[in-house]
């Protein structure tokens, strides 16, 4: 079981300033994260495509809730990061929670004994 450290990223959706394509890029705990707002859900993934480093926030979201890289159109599930267009890459995803006191993103906690969990 993964252990997360939760980071508050905003008090409300309005603070996140999503672009027309439903994406924005933020820094959390020293990591660049792409946030996606789609169908009233918030998703989070790494900011760069694992194939050629394309900026995921410059891509688009397809009808199946895949984020599509702007460089080579590789598609990744926003739910689990799996590549859905067949190239075999994996996009790291992060859990997002909407709580009464704000919006939080979970970053895996680093530690010597995390491998035991």
C-alpha positions as a Python dict, from the first residue, in 0.01 Angstrom:
ca = {
    (1, 'X'): (0, 0, 0),
    (2, 'X'): (134, 339, -96),
    (3, 'X'): (180, 611, 163),
    (4, 'X'): (116, 968, 51),
    (5, 'X'): (202, 1308, 184),
    (6, 'X'): (-92, 1534, 100),
    (7, 'X'): (-25, 1885, -28),
    (8, 'X'): (-291, 2153, -43),
    (9, 'X'): (-280, 2309, -391),
    (10, 'X'): (-582, 2542, -375),
    (11, 'X'): (-882, 2647, -171),
    (12, 'X'): (-1112, 2614, -473),
    (13, 'X'): (-1119, 2525, -845),
    (14, 'X'): (-1122, 2892, -939),
    (15, 'X'): (-770, 2935, -799),
    (16, 'X'): (-624, 2679, -1041),
    (17, 'X'): (-684, 2875, -1365),
    (18, 'X'): (-741, 2589, -1608),
    (19, 'X'): (-684, 2666, -1977),
    (20, 'X'): (-951, 2609, -2243),
    (21, 'X'): (-828, 2251, -2289),
    (22, 'X'): (-893, 2184, -1917),
    (23, 'X'): (-527, 2169, -1813),
    (24, 'X'): (-283, 2367, -1602),
    (25, 'X'): (68, 2306, -1473),
    (26, 'X'): (173, 2352, -1111),
    (27, 'X'): (476, 2284, -888),
    (28, 'X'): (418, 2056, -590),
    (29, 'X'): (695, 1933, -359),
    (30, 'X'): (960, 2006, -623),
    (31, 'X'): (767, 1825, -898),
    (32, 'X'): (603, 1973, -1207),
    (33, 'X'): (248, 1836, -1222),
    (34, 'X'): (-13, 1863, -1495),
    (35, 'X'): (-365, 1905, -1355),
    (36, 'X'): (-668, 1823, -1566),
    (37, 'X'): (-1026, 1928, -1504),
    (38, 'X'): (-1260, 1709, -1708),
    (39, 'X'): (-1625, 1612, -1655),
    (40, 'X'): (-1621, 1771, -1307),
    (41, 'X'): (-1322, 1557, -1200),
    (42, 'X'): (-965, 1664, -1129),
    (43, 'X'): (-676, 1442, -1236),
    (44, 'X'): (-301, 1485, -1189),
    (45, 'X'): (-5, 1344, -1381),
    (46, 'X'): (356, 1425, -1450),
    (47, 'X'): (399, 1736, -1661),
    (48, 'X'): (618, 1575, -1931),
    (49, 'X'): (538, 1289, -2166),
    (50, 'X'): (760, 984, -2092),
    (51, 'X'): (824, 935, -2465),
    (52, 'X'): (980, 1261, -2585),
    (53, 'X'): (920, 1513, -2305),
    (54, 'X'): (619, 1690, -2454),
    (55, 'X'): (438, 1925, -2218),
    (56, 'X'): (118, 1739, -2133),
    (57, 'X'): (-68, 2060, -2043),
    (58, 'X'): (-30, 2164, -2409),
    (59, 'X'): (-210, 1851, -2526),
    (60, 'X'): (-579, 1776, -2511),
    (61, 'X'): (-828, 1544, -2343),
    (62, 'X'): (-1012, 1300, -2570),
    (63, 'X'): (-1366, 1166, -2525),
    (64, 'X'): (-1240, 863, -2328),
    (65, 'X'): (-1064, 1081, -2066),
    (66, 'X'): (-718, 1018, -2206),
    (67, 'X'): (-462, 1296, -2206),
    (68, 'X'): (-298, 1323, -2547),
    (69, 'X'): (60, 1442, -2583),
    (70, 'X'): (94, 1738, -2821),
    (71, 'X'): (414, 1606, -2984),
    (72, 'X'): (333, 1256, -3111),
    (73, 'X'): (-30, 1212, -3000),
    (74, 'X'): (47, 934, -2752),
    (75, 'X'): (-257, 877, -2530),
    (76, 'X'): (-256, 806, -2158),
    (77, 'X'): (-545, 720, -1926),
    (78, 'X'): (-605, 994, -1670),
    (79, 'X'): (-728, 725, -1432),
    (80, 'X'): (-413, 510, -1417),
    (81, 'X'): (-148, 656, -1652),
    (82, 'X'): (-145, 354, -1884),
    (83, 'X'): (-63, 421, -2247),
    (84, 'X'): (-376, 353, -2451),
    (85, 'X'): (-240, 408, -2801),
    (86, 'X'): (-12, 103, -2791),
    (87, 'X'): (342, 238, -2752),
    (88, 'X'): (396, 87, -2406),
    (89, 'X'): (486, 401, -2210),
    (90, 'X'): (347, 487, -1866),
    (91, 'X'): (256, 834, -1738),
    (92, 'X'): (281, 873, -1360),
    (93, 'X'): (-47, 980, -1203),
    (94, 'X'): (-117, 1128, -860),
    (95, 'X'): (-430, 1105, -644),
    (96, 'X'): (-634, 1423, -601),
    (97, 'X'): (-886, 1484, -323),
    (98, 'X'): (-1147, 1759, -304),
    (99, 'X'): (-1202, 1826, 65),
    (100, 'X'): (-1409, 2081, 254),
    (101, 'X'): (-1095, 2283, 322),
    (102, 'X'): (-948, 2270, -29),
    (103, 'X'): (-796, 2061, -306),
    (104, 'X'): (-510, 1826, -220),
    (105, 'X'): (-267, 1617, -422),
    (106, 'X'): (-91, 1308, -287),
    (107, 'X'): (281, 1264, -346),
    (108, 'X'): (432, 931, -247),
    (109, 'X'): (610, 966, 85),
    (110, 'X'): (981, 896, 64),
    (111, 'X'): (1135, 687, 334),
    (112, 'X'): (1374, 406, 405),
    (113, 'X'): (1100, 159, 500),
    (114, 'X'): (835, 241, 235),
    (115, 'X'): (930, -72, 42),
    (116, 'X'): (792, -279, 332),
    (117, 'X'): (441, -139, 289),
}
